[in-house]
Amino acid sequence: MIFISRSPIEAFEKSPPNNPCDFRGSAQTAIALILQCCHNFKNSFLKNFRPKHGFTKGERMRREFFQTTIAALLGLFFFSQVQAQDLGIIVKYRNRPVGATKNLSVSKTNLSESVALPSGLKLRRQIPNKAIESFKVEDFSLASPSKGLAVDRGDENVPGDADNQKAEKLKQIMAELKKNPDVQYVEVDEVITGKAVNYELATDPALGMNLIGATGIEGLKANSKVRIAIIDSGCCADGGSNCWTNTKEIPDNRIDDDNNGYVDDVHGWNFRDGNNDLKDTNGHGSSVSNIIAGLGDKVEVICLKALDDNLNGSVSGGVEAIQYAIDNGAKIVNLSWGYTSTVPSQILSETIQDGGGTLFAMSAGNNWDGQGRNNDSTPSFYPSSFNLPNRLAVAALDRDGHLADYSDFGPTTVDVAAPGFAKGIVGTSAAAPYVSLVAGSIWIANPEMSSLEVKKLMLDNVTPNSSLEGKVAAGGTVNLAKALAAAPSGNTLTPSAAQPVSGALPIAGSGASSGCALSFANEADRPAFSFLLLSLYLSIALVGLRKSQRK
């Protein structure tokens, strides 16, 4: 059964996008329209178009076969679009020896080997230096991964919109685990998502840099570099001058040379698939990295893939990627993803907090179905809503410099705002890397500053913005020029008409766009919409054929 809150036309009229070709619908909406189209086709053609002599028995059989074939094809198409997300749980152990090593062969003796696990659990990942494991609950998946399934760790209440049978089974497994004295706590391995609107922006590419006071950034005077980790859908697939290199690893020898548990992690790691393939087949991570590439040769990017082609991942994958970034000296970690829930992830919060010397630039979240939500209330968007000192939660500005309608906000849960657009991406997913760029620039010019000093400098030197008053803690937009001028180094930027540095990292699908391009909330929705257009075309053609036969 497919449910649609309102038609795409109604959605478009209620919240028209800046780009008139921006299609904000989902694959679910497109499929529903396809089914409706085929229903109309059946009623208008198969049911009403009859030869004057009527159907023979053979013709009726052929018609039924034709209808069944259409239904089967639609069913296959529907299930190819709705990809179930395996549900998991995270177990945090107590009294376990936790060392610096992440070697999986060593970790098995440190974690669950002596713990009796309930039936139906299959080990998915281990993070020994956090004393946690993630398990897949066998034969148990979510058909709507974007909603997730939150289970309270205290009284184990489950929100009313969760599937009752799945919730009951999950509660039983978690309750059984909690009885074990070796288990510190248990939580659902929530589904994280990086959903954003992807399209080629047809405006001046320097607009975002102008709004954050970063024109002339290419002239920033400094001899140091900054290391920034991007945890997303991929980047640095083929290496590059800005991509971090693990010098302790010998490329392509299929040996874990540095004994850290990751084989051939030369430029980073794919925590979604458990390999070193960093290719971005979605474009989200590449768009994020393209913004940070504005730092030119002064940045080293650690590419960590935690989202799949549909921009879905798991909290445990995000936690492992964050730990990797911290262990490898990232000063800034960019998180253009999250999940909405009434229950924050304890292990995700602990991992970010443990990296106190690292700043985390996080997207505040988007609400593409209407007005942005207040993250000060519940449910909130995590991890940006965690009350942590090294958090930089970022709302999005539209191209007029105002708080974007879709952007989540919060006077205490969101720190600042930045442009929510760049080449190939729109949303708070774009706003977060602008803040990463500003923080990175400050650190390049002032390498002696601590993470909290960099954060304070940024928030104390924003551009005041009336649309952000009472919406974000700083009440304004990040401003690199002001922050640098107020920094100990007193470094200044010379405004120029130069375009921001782009393409320094290997970017997928970043070709220049002219005019108007059809766009989607997720590029995975493009086949659904294409199928919709084809179905509409066939319906119109067949209705015309029916009318011509009646003449």
matplotlib code that plots the C-alpha trace (Angstrom):
import matplotlib.pyplot as plt

x = [0.0, 1.3, 0.3, 0.8, 0.4, -0.5, -0.1, 3.2, 1.4, 0.0, 3.5, 5.0, 2.4, 2.8, 6.6, 7.8, 11.6, 13.9, 14.7, 11.5, 12.9, 13.5, 11.4, 11.2, 9.0, 10.2, 10.3, 7.3, 5.3, 6.4, 5.4, 2.0, 1.5, 2.6, 0.1, -2.7, -1.7, -1.8, -5.2, -6.5, -5.0, -6.8, -10.1, -9.8, -8.3, -8.4, -11.9, -13.6, -11.8, -13.5, -13.8, -17.3, -17.7, -16.7, -13.8, -13.3, -12.1, -8.6, -8.7, -9.9, -7.0, -4.5, -6.0, -5.8, -2.2, -1.3, -2.8, -1.0, 2.3, 1.9, 1.1, 4.2, 6.4, 5.1, 5.6, 9.2, 9.8, 8.2, 10.4, 13.5, 12.8, 12.0, 15.1, 14.7, 17.2, 18.6, 17.8, 20.5, 21.3, 24.4, 25.8, 28.2, 30.2, 31.5, 34.7, 36.3, 39.9, 40.0, 43.2, 44.4, 44.2, 41.2, 42.4, 39.3, 41.2, 42.3, 39.0, 37.0, 38.6, 37.9, 34.2, 31.3, 33.1, 32.3, 28.8, 25.8, 23.9, 20.2, 19.4, 18.7, 21.7, 24.4, 27.6, 27.8, 30.7, 33.1, 34.7, 37.0, 38.5, 34.9, 34.0, 31.0, 29.5, 26.7, 24.4, 22.0, 18.7, 18.2, 15.0, 14.2, 14.4, 12.8, 10.9, 11.0, 14.6, 14.2, 11.8, 14.0, 12.8, 13.5, 13.3, 13.8, 16.6, 14.8, 11.3, 11.6, 8.6, 8.3, 6.7, 3.2, 4.1, 6.6, 5.6, 4.3, 5.5, 9.0, 9.1, 8.0, 10.7, 13.3, 12.3, 12.6, 16.1, 17.3, 15.7, 17.5, 20.9, 20.4, 20.2, 23.8, 26.2, 28.8, 26.6, 26.6, 23.8, 22.0, 20.5, 18.9, 21.5, 19.5, 19.3, 21.1, 20.4, 21.9, 18.9, 19.3, 18.1, 20.6, 20.8, 23.2, 22.9, 22.4, 23.6, 27.0, 29.1, 30.8, 27.5, 27.9, 31.5, 30.4, 27.7, 30.3, 32.9, 35.3, 36.0, 39.8, 40.3, 42.8, 45.1, 45.0, 48.5, 49.6, 52.2, 50.3, 47.6, 44.4, 43.1, 39.4, 37.4, 34.4, 32.0, 29.6, 28.8, 32.4, 35.1, 38.8, 38.2, 41.3, 43.4, 44.4, 46.6, 44.1, 43.4, 45.0, 47.4, 48.0, 51.8, 51.9, 49.9, 51.4, 48.8, 47.1, 49.2, 46.1, 47.9, 47.0, 50.4, 49.7, 47.7, 44.7, 42.1, 41.6, 43.4, 44.8, 43.1, 45.4, 43.0, 40.3, 37.8, 34.4, 32.5, 29.3, 30.8, 33.9, 36.5, 38.6, 36.3, 35.7, 33.8, 30.8, 28.0, 25.5, 27.3, 26.4, 29.8, 31.5, 29.5, 30.4, 34.1, 33.9, 33.0, 35.8, 38.2, 37.9, 40.8, 43.0, 46.3, 46.0, 43.6, 44.1, 40.8, 40.3, 37.5, 35.3, 32.3, 29.4, 26.4, 25.2, 24.0, 20.6, 22.3, 21.4, 23.7, 23.8, 24.8, 27.4, 29.0, 29.0, 30.6, 33.3, 34.1, 34.2, 36.6, 38.8, 38.9, 39.8, 42.5, 44.1, 44.3, 41.3, 40.9, 37.4, 34.8, 32.0, 28.7, 26.1, 23.7, 21.7, 18.4, 15.2, 14.2, 12.9, 15.8, 19.4, 22.1, 24.3, 27.3, 27.2, 27.1, 30.0, 32.2, 31.8, 32.4, 35.5, 37.0, 37.1, 40.0, 38.1, 35.3, 32.2, 30.4, 26.9, 23.9, 20.8, 18.4, 15.9, 12.1, 11.3, 7.6, 7.0, 8.5, 11.7, 11.4, 12.5, 15.2, 14.8, 11.6, 11.2, 11.7, 15.1, 17.7, 20.8, 23.8, 23.5, 21.1, 23.6, 24.5, 28.3, 31.0, 32.7, 29.5, 28.8, 25.2, 24.4, 21.2, 20.8, 20.4, 18.6, 20.1, 18.6, 20.6, 17.5, 16.8, 15.7, 12.1, 13.1, 15.9, 15.6, 16.5, 16.8, 17.9, 19.9, 20.4, 21.6, 24.7, 24.9, 23.8, 25.6, 24.5, 22.4, 23.4, 26.4, 27.1, 25.1, 23.5, 20.9, 20.1, 21.8, 24.1, 25.7, 25.7, 27.8, 30.9, 30.8, 31.3, 34.1, 35.8, 35.6, 36.9, 39.6, 40.7, 41.0, 43.0, 45.3, 46.1, 46.1, 47.3, 47.9, 44.2, 42.1, 38.9, 36.8, 38.7, 38.1, 34.4, 34.1, 35.9, 33.4, 30.3, 31.5, 32.1, 29.0, 27.1, 23.9, 20.8, 17.2, 15.8, 18.1, 17.2, 15.7, 16.4, 20.1, 22.3, 24.7, 21.9, 23.8, 25.8, 29.4, 31.8, 35.4, 36.8, 35.5, 36.7, 40.2, 40.5, 39.6, 42.0, 45.4, 47.2, 45.2, 45.2, 42.9, 41.4, 41.5, 38.1, 38.4, 36.2, 38.1, 36.0, 36.4, 38.8, 36.9, 37.6, 40.8, 39.3, 38.1, 34.4, 31.8, 29.1, 30.3, 30.1, 29.0, 25.3, 23.7, 20.0, 17.6, 18.2, 15.5, 16.4, 15.3, 15.5, 17.5, 19.1, 17.9, 14.4, 15.3, 14.4, 11.0, 10.2, 11.4, 9.1, 6.3, 6.8, 7.0, 3.7, 2.0, 3.1, 1.8, -1.5, -2.0, -1.0, -3.4, -6.3, -5.8, -5.8, -9.0, -10.7, -9.5, -10.9, -14.3, -14.5]
y = [0.0, 3.4, 6.5, 10.1, 13.0, 15.3, 15.4, 16.6, 19.6, 20.6, 20.2, 22.3, 25.1, 25.1, 25.2, 26.2, 25.6, 28.4, 26.4, 25.9, 22.5, 21.3, 18.2, 17.5, 14.4, 11.0, 7.7, 6.7, 9.6, 8.8, 5.1, 6.1, 8.3, 5.5, 3.1, 5.7, 6.3, 2.6, 2.3, 5.1, 3.2, 0.0, 1.8, 3.9, 1.3, -2.3, -2.0, 0.3, -0.4, -3.5, -4.6, -4.2, -7.9, -8.2, -10.2, -13.8, -16.3, -16.1, -12.3, -12.3, -14.6, -12.4, -9.3, -11.0, -12.0, -8.5, -7.1, -9.6, -8.8, -5.1, -5.8, -8.0, -5.4, -2.7, -4.9, -5.6, -1.9, -1.0, -3.5, -2.3, 1.2, 0.4, -1.1, -2.6, -1.5, -4.2, -3.4, -3.7, -3.1, -1.8, -3.4, -1.5, -3.8, -3.1, -4.4, -5.3, -4.6, -1.7, -1.0, 1.1, -1.7, -2.2, -5.5, -7.7, -10.9, -9.6, -7.9, -11.1, -12.1, -8.7, -8.4, -10.8, -14.1, -14.8, -13.2, -15.4, -13.7, -14.2, -16.2, -14.3, -12.0, -11.8, -9.8, -6.8, -4.8, -4.4, -1.3, -2.7, 0.6, 1.7, -1.7, -2.0, -4.3, -4.0, -6.9, -7.5, -8.8, -11.7, -11.7, -8.2, -5.2, -1.7, -1.0, 2.8, 3.4, 7.2, 6.8, 4.5, 2.7, 4.3, 2.3, 3.9, 2.5, 3.0, 1.6, 0.4, 2.4, 2.3, 5.2, 4.4, 4.6, 1.7, -1.8, -3.6, -7.0, -5.9, -3.6, -6.5, -8.8, -6.0, -5.2, -8.9, -9.2, -5.9, -6.8, -10.2, -8.5, -6.0, -8.8, -9.7, -8.1, -7.7, -5.4, -1.7, -0.6, -1.6, 0.7, 0.5, 0.9, 3.8, 4.4, 7.7, 9.6, 12.4, 13.3, 16.6, 18.0, 17.4, 19.7, 21.9, 25.4, 27.9, 30.9, 32.5, 29.8, 32.5, 33.4, 31.1, 32.2, 35.8, 35.2, 33.7, 36.5, 34.1, 35.8, 35.9, 32.8, 31.6, 34.4, 33.2, 33.5, 30.5, 27.8, 25.1, 22.7, 21.4, 17.8, 17.5, 14.2, 14.0, 11.1, 10.8, 8.8, 8.9, 11.1, 10.9, 7.7, 8.1, 10.1, 13.6, 16.5, 17.3, 13.8, 12.5, 9.6, 7.0, 6.7, 3.6, 1.6, 0.1, 0.5, -2.5, -5.2, -6.6, -6.5, -4.4, -2.9, -0.6, -3.3, -1.0, -3.5, -1.9, -3.4, -0.9, 2.1, 4.5, 7.5, 6.4, 3.6, 2.5, 1.7, 0.9, -2.0, -2.9, -2.1, 0.7, 1.6, 5.4, 5.9, 8.2, 7.0, 9.4, 12.8, 13.9, 13.4, 14.8, 18.0, 18.3, 17.8, 20.3, 23.1, 22.1, 22.0, 25.8, 25.6, 24.5, 22.9, 23.9, 21.0, 17.2, 15.4, 12.0, 10.4, 8.0, 6.4, 5.6, 6.2, 4.0, 5.1, 6.0, 8.1, 5.6, 4.3, 3.3, 4.9, 2.1, 2.9, 6.6, 5.9, 3.7, 6.4, 9.1, 7.1, 6.5, 10.2, 11.1, 8.4, 9.8, 13.4, 15.1, 18.6, 18.9, 16.2, 17.1, 15.2, 16.1, 13.4, 12.3, 10.9, 12.3, 10.6, 11.1, 8.9, 10.1, 7.6, 7.3, 5.7, 8.4, 11.2, 9.6, 9.1, 12.8, 14.0, 11.8, 13.6, 16.9, 18.2, 17.8, 20.1, 18.5, 20.5, 19.0, 19.6, 20.7, 18.7, 19.4, 19.1, 18.8, 18.3, 21.7, 24.2, 23.4, 21.9, 23.2, 20.9, 22.3, 20.2, 16.5, 14.6, 16.2, 15.7, 14.0, 14.2, 18.0, 18.3, 16.8, 19.4, 19.0, 21.6, 20.6, 20.6, 23.1, 22.6, 24.5, 25.7, 26.6, 30.0, 30.4, 32.4, 35.6, 35.1, 34.3, 31.1, 28.6, 27.4, 23.8, 24.2, 22.9, 25.4, 25.7, 28.5, 26.1, 23.1, 24.9, 27.2, 29.1, 29.3, 29.1, 28.9, 25.8, 25.6, 24.8, 23.2, 19.9, 20.1, 22.0, 21.7, 21.8, 19.1, 22.0, 24.4, 22.1, 22.0, 25.9, 25.9, 23.3, 25.5, 28.5, 26.6, 25.1, 28.5, 29.8, 26.8, 27.2, 30.8, 30.0, 26.4, 27.0, 27.6, 24.8, 23.5, 25.4, 28.6, 28.2, 27.6, 30.7, 32.9, 31.8, 32.3, 35.7, 37.1, 36.3, 38.5, 39.5, 38.3, 39.2, 35.9, 34.0, 35.8, 33.3, 30.6, 29.8, 30.5, 32.9, 34.8, 35.1, 33.7, 32.6, 35.2, 34.1, 37.6, 38.9, 35.8, 36.0, 39.7, 39.0, 36.0, 36.2, 36.1, 39.1, 37.5, 39.3, 38.4, 40.7, 40.6, 39.6, 38.5, 35.2, 32.0, 29.6, 26.8, 23.8, 20.5, 20.0, 16.8, 14.1, 15.1, 12.9, 14.4, 18.0, 19.1, 22.7, 23.3, 25.8, 26.6, 24.4, 20.8, 18.4, 17.5, 15.2, 14.8, 11.7, 10.8, 7.3, 8.6, 9.5, 6.1, 6.3, 9.6, 8.5, 5.5, 7.8, 10.0, 6.9, 5.6, 8.9, 9.0, 5.5, 6.3, 9.3, 7.4, 4.5, 6.8, 8.5, 5.1, 4.2, 7.3, 6.7, 3.2, 4.5, 6.7]
z = [0.0, -0.9, 1.0, -0.2, 2.1, -0.8, -4.5, -6.1, -7.6, -4.2, -2.7, -5.4, -4.9, -1.1, -1.2, -4.7, -5.1, -6.1, -9.3, -11.3, -12.5, -9.0, -8.5, -4.7, -5.0, -3.9, -5.7, -3.6, -5.0, -8.6, -8.2, -6.9, -9.9, -12.2, -10.6, -10.9, -14.6, -15.3, -13.5, -15.8, -18.7, -17.7, -17.3, -20.5, -22.8, -21.7, -20.2, -22.8, -26.0, -27.5, -31.0, -32.5, -32.6, -28.9, -27.4, -28.3, -25.7, -27.0, -27.0, -23.4, -22.3, -24.1, -22.4, -18.9, -19.7, -20.7, -17.5, -15.4, -17.1, -16.5, -12.8, -12.4, -14.1, -11.8, -8.8, -9.8, -10.4, -7.0, -5.0, -6.9, -5.7, -2.0, -0.6, 2.9, 5.4, 7.7, 11.3, 13.9, 17.5, 19.2, 22.3, 24.6, 26.9, 30.3, 32.0, 28.6, 27.9, 25.5, 23.7, 20.8, 18.3, 16.1, 14.6, 14.2, 14.9, 18.3, 19.1, 19.2, 22.4, 23.9, 23.2, 22.8, 22.9, 26.5, 26.3, 25.6, 22.9, 22.1, 19.0, 15.7, 16.0, 13.4, 14.0, 11.7, 12.9, 15.8, 17.2, 19.9, 21.1, 21.9, 23.3, 21.1, 18.5, 16.1, 15.3, 12.5, 13.6, 11.2, 9.1, 10.3, 8.1, 7.8, 4.6, 5.4, 6.5, 6.5, 9.5, 11.5, 14.6, 17.9, 21.1, 24.5, 26.5, 29.8, 29.8, 26.1, 24.9, 21.1, 19.1, 17.9, 14.2, 14.6, 13.4, 16.4, 15.7, 14.9, 17.9, 20.2, 18.9, 19.2, 22.8, 23.8, 22.3, 23.9, 27.3, 27.2, 26.5, 29.3, 31.8, 31.1, 33.7, 30.9, 28.9, 29.8, 27.5, 24.3, 21.7, 18.2, 15.4, 13.9, 10.2, 9.2, 6.0, 4.1, 2.0, 0.0, -3.2, -6.0, -9.0, -10.9, -9.5, -12.4, -10.4, -9.7, -8.0, -5.8, -4.2, -1.3, -0.7, -0.7, 2.0, 4.4, 3.7, 2.0, -1.3, -1.7, 0.3, -2.3, -1.0, 2.7, 4.0, 6.0, 5.9, 7.8, 6.6, 8.2, 8.1, 7.5, 7.5, 5.3, 6.3, 3.5, 0.3, -1.0, -2.5, -3.2, -5.2, -7.3, -4.8, -5.5, -4.2, -1.5, -0.4, 2.8, 2.4, 5.0, 4.7, 6.9, 4.3, 1.2, -1.6, -3.1, -1.4, 0.4, 3.7, 6.8, 7.0, 10.0, 11.8, 12.4, 11.1, 7.7, 4.6, 2.1, 3.7, 1.7, 1.5, 3.9, 4.3, 3.2, 6.4, 4.6, 2.6, 4.6, 1.9, 0.6, -2.4, -1.9, -5.2, -4.9, -7.1, -5.7, -5.8, -2.3, -0.8, -3.9, -3.6, 0.0, -0.7, -3.5, -1.0, 1.3, -1.6, -1.6, 0.9, -2.1, -1.2, 2.5, 3.2, 3.6, 3.2, 4.9, 2.9, 4.9, 3.2, 5.5, 3.2, 0.4, -3.1, -1.6, 1.1, 3.9, 6.5, 10.2, 13.5, 14.1, 10.7, 11.5, 14.9, 13.5, 10.8, 13.4, 15.6, 12.5, 11.8, 15.4, 15.5, 12.3, 13.4, 11.8, 13.2, 11.7, 10.9, 8.5, 9.1, 6.4, 7.7, 10.7, 11.8, 13.4, 16.7, 20.2, 21.4, 20.9, 20.4, 23.5, 21.7, 18.9, 21.5, 23.5, 20.5, 19.4, 22.9, 23.3, 20.3, 22.3, 20.3, 17.1, 15.8, 14.2, 11.6, 11.4, 9.2, 11.3, 9.1, 6.3, 6.1, 2.4, 3.1, 4.7, 7.1, 8.9, 12.4, 15.7, 17.0, 20.5, 20.7, 20.1, 17.9, 17.2, 14.5, 15.6, 16.0, 15.5, 18.5, 21.0, 23.6, 23.2, 23.4, 20.1, 18.1, 15.3, 14.2, 11.0, 9.5, 5.8, 4.1, 0.8, -2.0, -0.6, 2.6, 4.7, 6.7, 4.1, 4.6, 4.6, 7.1, 10.7, 13.4, 17.2, 19.5, 21.6, 19.3, 16.2, 16.5, 13.3, 9.6, 6.3, 2.6, 1.9, -1.7, -3.9, -7.2, -7.2, -3.7, -1.8, 1.9, 5.3, 3.8, 1.9, 4.9, 7.1, 4.7, 4.4, 8.2, 7.9, 5.3, 7.7, 10.7, 8.6, 7.3, 10.9, 11.9, 9.0, 10.0, 13.7, 14.2, 17.9, 18.7, 20.4, 18.9, 21.5, 20.7, 17.0, 17.7, 20.0, 17.4, 14.7, 16.8, 18.2, 14.7, 12.7, 10.3, 12.1, 10.3, 11.3, 9.9, 12.3, 15.5, 17.9, 15.4, 15.9, 19.0, 17.3, 15.5, 12.3, 9.4, 9.7, 8.4, 7.7, 7.1, 10.4, 12.3, 10.8, 11.6, 15.2, 15.4, 17.2, 13.8, 12.5, 9.1, 6.6, 3.2, 0.2, -1.5, -5.1, -7.9, -8.1, -8.2, -5.3, -5.8, -7.0, -8.6, -6.5, -5.4, -7.9, -8.2, -9.6, -11.9, -11.5, -15.1, -15.7, -16.1, -18.4, -18.2, -16.3, -15.2, -13.8, -10.3, -7.5, -3.7, -4.4, -7.8, -7.2, -7.9, -11.5, -12.9, -11.2, -12.7, -16.2, -15.9, -15.0, -18.1, -20.3, -18.8, -19.3, -22.9, -23.5, -21.9, -24.0, -27.2, -26.4, -25.5, -28.8, -30.5, -28.8, -30.0, -33.6, -33.5, -32.5, -35.6]

ax = plt.figure().add_subplot(projection="3d")
ax.plot(x, y, z, "-o")
ax.set_aspect("equal")
plt.show()
